[in-house]
Amino acid sequence: MTDAGGSQRATHELARTNGRALLVDGVEWRVYELPAGMYDRRGPSTLVFESHDIFRRIRRYPADWRSLSDDALYAVSLNT
């Protein structure tokens, strides 16, 4: 029997590892893409912005988010 919770944690950790790190106004952010259904079954994959105190999940984001500048990528997190 598969441990669904363990599988989700592994997927989440892999996504975090393959994400990007940003430093904006002295705050360190980790940005990564989670597949659909990870925490929300309502739609497609989400782009996660995670800092020590804040967690943002963005549903509409550019496909080329990895190639955006740090400032442009952070701006995506503000356009909810």
N, C-alpha and C positions, 0 to 999 in steps of 0.2 A: 504494500500500500504506500502511495506517495504522500509525503507531508506537504500539503498545499501551502501552508504558512511558510515552511522552510524554503520552498521553491520560489515564492513571492519575495522573500527576503533576499535570496540569492540573486534574483533578477534585479531587484532594487539596488543592491550593492554593486552589481556589474554595471548598471546604468550610471551610478555615481562615479565609479572608477573611470568609465569612458567619457565622462562629461568634461566640462571646462571649469577652470577656476577664474574668478574675477575679483578684483579689488576695486571697490567703488567707495569713495569718500571714507577710506579707512575701514570699510566693512568687507570681510571676505565672504564671497558667495560661491557656491557650487551650483553649476547649471548642467542639467542632464535631461534626457528624454526618456519617459516611461511609456511602455506599450499600453495600448487600450486595455481596459479591464483590470489594470493593476490595483487601483483604488476606486475607480469610478467607471461604471459600465455604460455611461451615457454617451460616450463619443470616442473619437480617435485618440491617438497617443497625445500625451501632454508634455509640455516643457516645464520642468521644475526649477525654480530658483530657491535655493536654500541657504540661509545664513544661520548664525548661532541662535538668533531670536525670531526669525521670520521664515515662513514657508509659503511660496506662491506657486500656483499651478496655472499655466496658461494653455488654453485650448487652441487658440489661433495664433500661429507663429510662422515665420518664414522657414521654408524647407532648408535654406542655406544658413541657418542660425549659427552653425559652427564657424563660418567664414566671416561673420560680422565682427566689427571692432568691439572692444569691451563696452564702450559707451553706447553703441547702437544696440548691442545685445541687452544691456541693462534697461534701455528704453523700452524694449519689448515687454519686460516685466511690469512696466507701469501702464501699459495700454491694455487694461482688462475690460 
